[in-house]
Amino acid sequence: MSWQTYVDDHLMCDIDGQAGLRLAAAAILGHDGAVWAQSSTFPQFTPEEINGILTDFNEPGHLAPTGLFLGGAKYMVIQGEPGAVIRGKKGSGGITIKKTGQSLVFGVYEEPVTPGQCNMVVERLADYLLDQGM
C-alpha cells in the first residue's frame, strides 16, 4: 500500500461512517521532515515548524510557551502524551500529531469534527504503523 493510500483511505476517510465528516487535512512525514504523503489541503509548512514539533517530542513541553506552528497557523498546545502525541487547539479546530518509529502522522480538524474524533483517526493509523514496525 502506498503512503498516499494511507492518507486518502485511513486519515481523510469518513469518520464513524458519516458521509462528509472528515479531517480538514492530513499528512505523514518522516522524522527528517520529508513528506511521505499528504492531503491536497495540508498546509505548506517550514522546516523550522517541523523542527519545533520534533523538539517537543524529544523535550516534552518545549512548544507550550510559544505554541505549535504549522503553515503559519498557531495552535495552543493542549494535553498530549509526552514523547508520543502532541495535540493543539486553534479556534473551533485543532491538530493531533502522533510519532511512530519512522514517521509523524498529522491530522488537522475543524468543526463539526471533534478533538476526540481527530485523535481516534490519527492514533488508530499511527498505532497500526507502530505495530508494523514503522
C-alpha positions in Angstrom: 0.0 0.0 0.0 1.4 3.4 -0.9 1.8 6.2 1.7 -0.8 8.3 -0.2 -3.3 5.5 0.2 -2.8 5.6 4.0 -3.6 9.3 3.9 -6.5 9.0 1.5 -8.2 5.9 2.9 -7.3 6.0 6.6 -6.9 9.7 7.5 -9.1 11.5 5.1 -11.9 8.9 5.3 -15.5 9.5 6.6 -15.5 9.3 10.4 -17.9 6.9 12.1 -19.5 6.1 8.8 -20.9 9.7 8.5 -20.6 10.8 4.9 -18.6 14.1 4.6 -17.5 14.1 8.3 -13.7 14.0 7.8 -10.5 15.7 8.8 -9.7 19.0 7.1 -6.1 17.9 6.3 -3.7 15.1 7.0 -0.2 14.0 6.2 2.5 11.5 7.0 6.1 12.9 7.3 9.4 11.2 8.0 11.4 12.2 11.1 13.5 14.3 8.7 10.5 16.4 7.8 10.2 14.9 4.3 6.6 14.5 3.1 5.7 10.8 2.5 2.1 11.7 1.6 -0.4 14.5 2.3 -3.9 15.6 1.5 -4.3 18.4 -1.0 -5.4 20.6 1.8 -2.4 20.1 4.1 -0.7 23.5 4.8 2.7 24.4 3.4 5.0 24.3 6.4 8.5 25.4 7.1 11.4 23.2 8.3 11.5 25.3 11.4 7.9 24.4 12.2 8.7 20.7 11.9 11.9 21.0 13.9 9.9 22.6 16.7 7.4 19.7 16.7 10.3 17.1 16.7 12.0 19.0 19.6 8.7 18.8 21.6 8.6 15.0 21.1 12.2 14.8 22.5 11.7 17.5 25.1 8.0 17.5 26.1 6.8 21.0 27.0 9.1 22.7 24.5 6.2 24.2 22.5 3.9 25.0 25.4 5.2 28.6 25.9 5.2 29.6 22.2 2.6 27.4 20.7 2.7 24.9 17.9 3.0 26.4 14.4 2.1 24.7 11.1 1.7 26.5 7.9 2.0 29.8 9.8 -1.1 29.0 11.9 -0.6 29.0 15.7 -2.1 26.2 17.8 -2.2 26.3 21.6 -0.6 23.1 22.8 -3.0 21.1 25.0 -2.6 17.9 26.9 -1.0 15.1 24.9 1.2 12.1 25.7 4.8 13.2 26.3 7.1 11.8 23.6 4.2 10.2 21.7 1.3 12.6 20.9 1.1 16.4 20.6 -2.4 18.0 20.5 -3.1 21.6 19.6 -6.2 23.8 19.6 -7.0 26.8 17.4 -10.5 28.3 17.5 -13.1 25.6 16.7 -10.4 23.3 15.3 -7.1 21.8 16.1 -4.4 19.3 15.3 -3.2 15.9 16.5 0.3 14.6 15.7 1.5 11.1 16.7 5.0 9.9 16.4 5.8 6.4 15.2 9.2 4.7 14.9 9.9 6.3 11.5 7.1 8.9 10.9 4.9 11.7 12.2 1.1 11.3 11.5 -0.7 14.6 11.3 -4.5 15.3 11.4 -6.0 18.8 11.3 -9.7 19.2 12.0 -12.4 21.9 12.0 -16.0 21.7 13.4 -18.1 19.6 13.2 -15.2 17.1 13.7 -14.4 16.9 17.4 -11.0 16.7 19.0 -11.7 13.1 20.1 -12.6 12.1 16.6 -9.4 13.5 15.2 -7.4 11.8 17.9 -9.1 8.5 17.1 -8.4 8.7 13.4 -4.7 9.8 13.7 -3.8 7.5 16.6 -5.5 4.4 15.0 -3.3 4.7 11.9 -0.2 5.6 13.9 -0.7 2.6 16.2 -1.1 0.4 13.2 2.2 1.7 11.7 3.9 1.1 15.1 2.6 -2.4 15.2 4.1 -2.9 11.7 7.5 -1.7 12.9 7.2 1.7 11.1 
